[in-house]
Amino acid sequence: MTDDTGGQQLTETRRKEIFLALVDAQDHNMDVARSRRLMVERFGVSDSQVRQIEREGMENQWPPLG
């Protein structure tokens, strides 16, 4: 997966960091759409990347899920 800053690849560690932050935001009563926008702003990735990371994290049961 590439990010929006010159096509650099997002490592699995970075994707897991974004996923953890996304889940944490939602666990603190932030709605899904708002939490995704926050990740876009905080990590400088696109909305589609956040959605892809969200799917990948759920499919692989990344922490804090598994």
N, CA, C and O atoms as CSV, one atom per row, in Angstrom:
chain,resi,resn,atom,element,x,y,z
A,1,MET,N,N,0.849,-1.174,0.000
A,1,MET,CA,C,0.000,0.000,0.000
A,1,MET,C,C,0.892,1.234,0.000
A,1,MET,O,O,1.903,1.286,0.700
A,2,THR,N,N,0.511,2.206,-0.780
A,2,THR,CA,C,1.278,3.445,-0.827
A,2,THR,C,C,0.514,4.539,-0.109
A,2,THR,O,O,-0.711,4.492,0.010
A,3,ASP,N,N,1.270,5.540,0.373
A,3,ASP,CA,C,0.608,6.671,1.009
A,3,ASP,C,C,0.529,7.825,0.029
A,3,ASP,O,O,0.885,7.673,-1.140
A,4,ASP,N,N,0.072,8.963,0.486
A,4,ASP,CA,C,-0.125,10.112,-0.392
A,4,ASP,C,C,1.063,11.067,-0.382
A,4,ASP,O,O,0.947,12.200,-0.849
A,5,THR,N,N,2.189,10.629,0.137
A,5,THR,CA,C,3.356,11.499,0.218
A,5,THR,C,C,4.461,10.962,-0.664
A,5,THR,O,O,5.502,10.523,-0.173
A,6,GLY,N,N,4.234,10.997,-1.968
A,6,GLY,CA,C,5.255,10.589,-2.912
A,6,GLY,C,C,5.300,9.115,-3.215
A,6,GLY,O,O,6.284,8.639,-3.782
A,7,GLY,N,N,4.269,8.373,-2.859
A,7,GLY,CA,C,4.204,6.968,-3.228
A,7,GLY,C,C,4.996,6.030,-2.346
A,7,GLY,O,O,5.237,4.887,-2.735
A,8,GLN,N,N,5.413,6.475,-1.164
A,8,GLN,CA,C,6.123,5.594,-0.260
A,8,GLN,C,C,5.171,4.525,0.261
A,8,GLN,O,O,3.985,4.783,0.470
A,9,GLN,N,N,5.696,3.337,0.465
A,9,GLN,CA,C,4.880,2.227,0.937
A,9,GLN,C,C,4.610,2.337,2.435
A,9,GLN,O,O,5.503,2.662,3.217
A,10,LEU,N,N,3.375,2.062,2.817
A,10,LEU,CA,C,3.027,2.005,4.229
A,10,LEU,C,C,3.383,0.616,4.738
A,10,LEU,O,O,2.911,-0.386,4.202
A,11,THR,N,N,4.208,0.558,5.761
A,11,THR,CA,C,4.595,-0.727,6.329
A,11,THR,C,C,3.424,-1.332,7.090
A,11,THR,O,O,2.463,-0.643,7.433
A,12,GLU,N,N,3.520,-2.612,7.344
A,12,GLU,CA,C,2.483,-3.260,8.140
A,12,GLU,C,C,2.428,-2.632,9.531
A,12,GLU,O,O,1.346,-2.463,10.093
A,13,THR,N,N,3.571,-2.293,10.078
A,13,THR,CA,C,3.606,-1.643,11.391
A,13,THR,C,C,2.836,-0.333,11.365
A,13,THR,O,O,2.071,-0.043,12.286
A,14,ARG,N,N,3.029,0.458,10.324
A,14,ARG,CA,C,2.322,1.743,10.195
A,14,ARG,C,C,0.826,1.510,10.015
A,14,ARG,O,O,0.014,2.213,10.617
A,15,ARG,N,N,0.455,0.532,9.195
A,15,ARG,CA,C,-0.968,0.228,8.993
A,15,ARG,C,C,-1.612,-0.216,10.304
A,15,ARG,O,O,-2.745,0.165,10.601
A,16,LYS,N,N,-0.896,-1.015,11.084
A,16,LYS,CA,C,-1.420,-1.462,12.380
A,16,LYS,C,C,-1.576,-0.281,13.337
A,16,LYS,O,O,-2.528,-0.233,14.116
A,17,GLU,N,N,-0.650,0.659,13.280
A,17,GLU,CA,C,-0.738,1.858,14.110
A,17,GLU,C,C,-1.999,2.660,13.761
A,17,GLU,O,O,-2.713,3.132,14.645
A,18,ILE,N,N,-2.253,2.803,12.473
A,18,ILE,CA,C,-3.441,3.529,12.012
A,18,ILE,C,C,-4.703,2.777,12.428
A,18,ILE,O,O,-5.670,3.391,12.879
A,19,PHE,N,N,-4.697,1.459,12.279
A,19,PHE,CA,C,-5.856,0.654,12.653
A,19,PHE,C,C,-6.147,0.779,14.142
A,19,PHE,O,O,-7.300,0.948,14.538
A,20,LEU,N,N,-5.121,0.697,14.956
A,20,LEU,CA,C,-5.296,0.810,16.406
A,20,LEU,C,C,-5.889,2.175,16.768
A,20,LEU,O,O,-6.791,2.261,17.601
A,21,ALA,N,N,-5.389,3.221,16.153
A,21,ALA,CA,C,-5.907,4.571,16.409
A,21,ALA,C,C,-7.362,4.682,15.957
A,21,ALA,O,O,-8.171,5.328,16.623
A,22,LEU,N,N,-7.693,4.063,14.841
A,22,LEU,CA,C,-9.063,4.084,14.322
A,22,LEU,C,C,-10.022,3.384,15.282
A,22,LEU,O,O,-11.082,3.917,15.611
A,23,VAL,N,N,-9.646,2.202,15.722
A,23,VAL,CA,C,-10.489,1.451,16.657
A,23,VAL,C,C,-10.619,2.204,17.977
A,23,VAL,O,O,-11.703,2.266,18.557
A,24,ASP,N,N,-9.518,2.773,18.448
A,24,ASP,CA,C,-9.548,3.526,19.698
A,24,ASP,C,C,-10.507,4.710,19.602
A,24,ASP,O,O,-11.278,4.969,20.527
A,25,ALA,N,N,-10.456,5.419,18.490
A,25,ALA,CA,C,-11.366,6.553,18.301
A,25,ALA,C,C,-12.819,6.091,18.331
A,25,ALA,O,O,-13.667,6.736,18.949
A,26,GLN,N,N,-13.105,4.981,17.670
A,26,GLN,CA,C,-14.472,4.468,17.637
A,26,GLN,C,C,-14.902,3.934,19.001
A,26,GLN,O,O,-16.074,4.024,19.365
A,27,ASP,N,N,-13.946,3.373,19.759
A,27,ASP,CA,C,-14.260,2.898,21.107
A,27,ASP,C,C,-14.577,4.047,22.060
A,27,ASP,O,O,-15.213,3.848,23.095
A,28,HIS,N,N,-14.132,5.243,21.705
A,28,HIS,CA,C,-14.419,6.412,22.525
A,28,HIS,C,C,-15.580,7.228,21.942
A,28,HIS,O,O,-15.601,8.457,21.996
A,29,ASN,N,N,-16.531,6.495,21.389
A,29,ASN,CA,C,-17.809,7.043,20.918
A,29,ASN,C,C,-17.711,8.005,19.741
A,29,ASN,O,O,-18.589,8.849,19.562
A,30,MET,N,N,-16.664,7.893,18.941
A,30,MET,CA,C,-16.576,8.683,17.716
A,30,MET,C,C,-17.226,7.863,16.600
A,30,MET,O,O,-16.941,6.674,16.456
A,31,ASP,N,N,-18.089,8.490,15.819
A,31,ASP,CA,C,-18.732,7.736,14.756
A,31,ASP,C,C,-17.706,7.345,13.681
A,31,ASP,O,O,-16.639,7.949,13.575
A,32,VAL,N,N,-18.048,6.342,12.904
A,32,VAL,CA,C,-17.122,5.750,11.935
A,32,VAL,C,C,-16.629,6.782,10.929
A,32,VAL,O,O,-15.426,6.878,10.687
A,33,ALA,N,N,-17.530,7.549,10.345
A,33,ALA,CA,C,-17.127,8.525,9.332
A,33,ALA,C,C,-16.160,9.556,9.906
A,33,ALA,O,O,-15.166,9.905,9.268
A,34,ARG,N,N,-16.452,10.036,11.100
A,34,ARG,CA,C,-15.582,11.036,11.723
A,34,ARG,C,C,-14.219,10.434,12.074
A,34,ARG,O,O,-13.189,11.085,11.902
A,35,SER,N,N,-14.214,9.203,12.562
A,35,SER,CA,C,-12.945,8.562,12.921
A,35,SER,C,C,-12.073,8.351,11.683
A,35,SER,O,O,-10.851,8.482,11.756
A,36,ARG,N,N,-12.683,8.029,10.564
A,36,ARG,CA,C,-11.919,7.874,9.323
A,36,ARG,C,C,-11.313,9.208,8.892
A,36,ARG,O,O,-10.150,9.265,8.493
A,37,ARG,N,N,-12.107,10.283,8.972
A,37,ARG,CA,C,-11.578,11.613,8.618
A,37,ARG,C,C,-10.415,12.004,9.517
A,37,ARG,O,O,-9.437,12.595,9.058
A,38,LEU,N,N,-10.524,11.671,10.800
A,38,LEU,CA,C,-9.448,11.969,11.739
A,38,LEU,C,C,-8.159,11.240,11.350
A,38,LEU,O,O,-7.073,11.814,11.437
A,39,MET,N,N,-8.274,9.984,10.924
A,39,MET,CA,C,-7.087,9.213,10.521
A,39,MET,C,C,-6.451,9.816,9.266
A,39,MET,O,O,-5.227,9.862,9.144
A,40,VAL,N,N,-7.292,10.278,8.338
A,40,VAL,CA,C,-6.790,10.942,7.128
A,40,VAL,C,C,-5.945,12.150,7.524
A,40,VAL,O,O,-4.839,12.339,7.019
A,41,GLU,N,N,-6.476,12.955,8.425
A,41,GLU,CA,C,-5.771,14.162,8.859
A,41,GLU,C,C,-4.537,13.829,9.693
A,41,GLU,O,O,-3.472,14.411,9.489
A,42,ARG,N,N,-4.675,12.914,10.613
A,42,ARG,CA,C,-3.594,12.594,11.559
A,42,ARG,C,C,-2.411,11.896,10.905
A,42,ARG,O,O,-1.258,12.176,11.233
A,43,PHE,N,N,-2.700,10.983,9.977
A,43,PHE,CA,C,-1.634,10.172,9.398
A,43,PHE,C,C,-1.287,10.549,7.959
A,43,PHE,O,O,-0.344,10.002,7.386
A,44,GLY,N,N,-2.037,11.475,7.375
A,44,GLY,CA,C,-1.728,11.912,6.016
A,44,GLY,C,C,-1.936,10.853,4.954
A,44,GLY,O,O,-1.186,10.774,3.981
A,45,VAL,N,N,-2.963,10.037,5.150
A,45,VAL,CA,C,-3.310,9.005,4.176
A,45,VAL,C,C,-4.671,9.346,3.570
A,45,VAL,O,O,-5.367,10.238,4.054
A,46,SER,N,N,-5.035,8.645,2.532
A,46,SER,CA,C,-6.323,8.905,1.881
A,46,SER,C,C,-7.447,8.141,2.574
A,46,SER,O,O,-7.206,7.196,3.325
A,47,ASP,N,N,-8.671,8.567,2.307
A,47,ASP,CA,C,-9.835,7.869,2.846
A,47,ASP,C,C,-9.868,6.426,2.375
A,47,ASP,O,O,-10.198,5.529,3.151
A,48,SER,N,N,-9.534,6.192,1.124
A,48,SER,CA,C,-9.553,4.817,0.617
A,48,SER,C,C,-8.499,3.956,1.317
A,48,SER,O,O,-8.718,2.764,1.533
A,49,GLN,N,N,-7.367,4.549,1.668
A,49,GLN,CA,C,-6.346,3.800,2.402
A,49,GLN,C,C,-6.836,3.457,3.805
A,49,GLN,O,O,-6.602,2.352,4.294
A,50,VAL,N,N,-7.510,4.396,4.448
A,50,VAL,CA,C,-8.053,4.127,5.784
A,50,VAL,C,C,-9.053,2.978,5.713
A,50,VAL,O,O,-9.044,2.090,6.564
A,51,ARG,N,N,-9.909,2.996,4.703
A,51,ARG,CA,C,-10.893,1.928,4.551
A,51,ARG,C,C,-10.219,0.582,4.291
A,51,ARG,O,O,-10.648,-0.447,4.814
A,52,GLN,N,N,-9.166,0.596,3.486
A,52,GLN,CA,C,-8.438,-0.638,3.195
A,52,GLN,C,C,-7.754,-1.159,4.464
A,52,GLN,O,O,-7.776,-2.361,4.732
A,53,ILE,N,N,-7.155,-0.268,5.232
A,53,ILE,CA,C,-6.510,-0.649,6.492
A,53,ILE,C,C,-7.553,-1.201,7.460
A,53,ILE,O,O,-7.302,-2.182,8.160
A,54,GLU,N,N,-8.713,-0.570,7.492
A,54,GLU,CA,C,-9.801,-1.024,8.353
A,54,GLU,C,C,-10.204,-2.462,7.997
A,54,GLU,O,O,-10.354,-3.310,8.877
A,55,ARG,N,N,-10.373,-2.718,6.709
A,55,ARG,CA,C,-10.724,-4.078,6.264
A,55,ARG,C,C,-9.621,-5.073,6.609
A,55,ARG,O,O,-9.889,-6.152,7.138
A,56,GLU,N,N,-8.379,-4.700,6.306
A,56,GLU,CA,C,-7.249,-5.588,6.560
A,56,GLU,C,C,-7.137,-5.912,8.057
A,56,GLU,O,O,-6.918,-7.064,8.432
A,57,GLY,N,N,-7.285,-4.906,8.892
A,57,GLY,CA,C,-7.194,-5.118,10.329
A,57,GLY,C,C,-8.294,-6.023,10.858
A,57,GLY,O,O,-8.046,-6.869,11.717
A,58,MET,N,N,-9.500,-5.850,10.353
A,58,MET,CA,C,-10.610,-6.693,10.794
A,58,MET,C,C,-10.432,-8.124,10.304
A,58,MET,O,O,-10.670,-9.072,11.052
A,59,GLU,N,N,-10.017,-8.282,9.059
A,59,GLU,CA,C,-9.823,-9.628,8.502
A,59,GLU,C,C,-8.725,-10.392,9.233
A,59,GLU,O,O,-8.822,-11.605,9.416
A,60,ASN,N,N,-7.680,-9.678,9.649
A,60,ASN,CA,C,-6.532,-10.323,10.292
A,60,ASN,C,C,-6.555,-10.243,11.812
A,60,ASN,O,O,-5.619,-10.672,12.486
A,61,GLN,N,N,-7.658,-9.679,12.347
A,61,GLN,CA,C,-7.815,-9.566,13.791
A,61,GLN,C,C,-6.627,-8.901,14.468
A,61,GLN,O,O,-6.111,-9.380,15.478
A,62,TRP,N,N,-6.202,-7.770,13.876
A,62,TRP,CA,C,-5.102,-7.006,14.455
A,62,TRP,C,C,-5.509,-6.467,15.812
A,62,TRP,O,O,-6.690,-6.236,16.070
A,63,PRO,N,N,-4.514,-6.265,16.688
A,63,PRO,CA,C,-4.825,-5.634,17.978
A,63,PRO,C,C,-5.489,-4.278,17.739
A,63,PRO,O,O,-5.091,-3.533,16.844
A,64,PRO,N,N,-6.447,-3.983,18.502
A,64,PRO,CA,C,-6.824,-4.610,19.762
A,64,PRO,C,C,-7.871,-5.719,19.624
A,64,PRO,O,O,-8.389,-6.203,20.630
A,65,LEU,N,N,-8.185,-6.124,18.396
A,65,LEU,CA,C,-9.241,-7.120,18.199
A,65,LEU,C,C,-8.816,-8.522,18.597
A,65,LEU,O,O,-9.603,-9.267,19.183
A,66,GLY,N,N,-7.590,-8.885,18.288
A,66,GLY,CA,C,-7.193,-10.283,18.492
A,66,GLY,C,C,-6.085,-10.532,19.418
A,66,GLY,O,O,-5.705,-11.683,19.630
